[in-house]
Amino acid sequence: MTESVEISTTALATVATDRDEMSVDTSMFASLKVPDYRYLWIGMVGAAFAMNMQLVAQGWLVYEMTVSAMNLAWVTIAFMFPQVVLSLVGGVLADRFKKKPVIMWAQMLNGVATLFMAYIVLTGNVTFFDFIWVGIVNGSLLSLSIPARTAFIPELVGDRLMFNAIAFNTAAWNLARILGPALAGFMIAIFAGGDTTSEFGVGLVYLVLSALYFVSSLTVLLIRHAGEPVSRDVRKSPLHDVRQGVSYVIHSPIIGGLILLSILPFLFGLSINSLLPAFNTDVLSGGPDDLGFLMTGMGVGAIVGSLALAKMGEVRHKGTWLFGTTICWGLGVMWFANSVTMFWAVAGIGFVGLISSINMSMNRSVVQLQVSQAMRGRVMSIDMMSHGLMPLGLLPISWVAENYDVQTGLTVSGATLVLLTAICWSFLKKVRRIDKGFEHV
């Protein structure tokens, strides 16, 4: 036991030294100059490409097979539900065990699952249920590994580079939004040969997904730090760790308020992602390449937002920024919902991408800075678990879309986000007072 503590202390001392050395670097790409973070980031790019390409592939084929907005919602729920059930387990893993192998094995198993899905699609045996089970597998592995990946970042770059690193972490996802959906959409369009029900193009996309997951897993092996936990008190049960994490969030008005403020966009701001295939088909009369183009438009806006945030680490009044960008997010969803041409739809969804990128990255960074290192894995797992509540907003919005039309559903979604954010402004006073984020309000 003593040996484990000594090893952990040595590792933390090394990280602390790294932090001191890097604290003076304020350039836009400061965090990417850290080799270990760079490898983690490259792995995130591969995984993000896989996930964004999968959204187009499964969304296109599911809607062509069933012509149902509700079925699109169920596929999303299959992916999101494990976040509610397993995220806390992932948080305990992140705080109790080495983070590096947790991340590596999760990506490897995702590669195996998507490779099997590629086989099912290419052999013409795919059913709606297959998209459900593969979503559950992908979502479960993500839930177990993302808390470790997120908690790993401050250990690799230090607190002063947190906003920069989280911004580039988001940029990895947004870069994938730009190129991934377009690649998937064009692959399906080209290999379908005009047959909108063709499964061959979707099967090829799933083959690419599996390769990306495998590459993402292998890059983690290059990271020097193992991500040792701060403490390893095996006398306390994992259930005790879970209770401790929940209590920590409940008794912190800042952490609890930030998580609440991040839940609202997941309930009513991200409905645009799930209903995009229906909007593309029903409103714009678009094909798979048009769907990819819309998602690319969101990605372009999002990566601009990520790069902007990379230089916003020292911006003041971050609490006000969080409320303001959440309200603008809702207004952007309403703008997109009422677009009837491709030009205005791309402009609207690009605006949503930009605002959502700044909002989510800033919220995640401030949360990390407010949490002690020993609790980061569990707090990030609670944050992720709360995002799994997305179906609570998506189901009623999808019901409105199916019984009225998709434009009405998205308009209601955006308006609800604006209203609830305005209500939260009145009682989340400590969140409003957050300035640079480093200080504890």
Secondary structure, 3 states (H helix, E strand, C coil): CHHHHHHHHHHHHHHHHHHHHHCCCCCCCCHHHCHHHHHHHHHHHHHHHHHHHHHHHHHHHHHHHHCCHHHHHHHHHHHHHHHHHHHHHHHHHHHHCCHHHHHHHHHHHHHHHHHHHHHHHHCCCCCHHHHHHHHHHHHHHHHHHHHHHHHHHHHHHCHHHHHHHHHHHHHHHHHHHHHHHHHHHHHHHHHHCCCCCCCHHHHHHHHHHHHHHHHHHHHHCCCCCCCCCCCCCCCCCHHHHHHHHHHHHHCCHHHHHHHHHHHHHHHHCCHHHHCHHHHHHHCCCCCHHHHHHHHHHHHHHHHHHHHHHHCCCCCCCHHHHHHHHHHHHHHHHHHHHCCCCHHHHHHHHHHHHHHHHHHHHHHHHHHHHHCCHHHHHHHHHHHHHHHCCHHHHHHHHHHHHHHCCHHHHHHHHHHHHHHHHHHHHHHCHHHHCCCCCCCCC
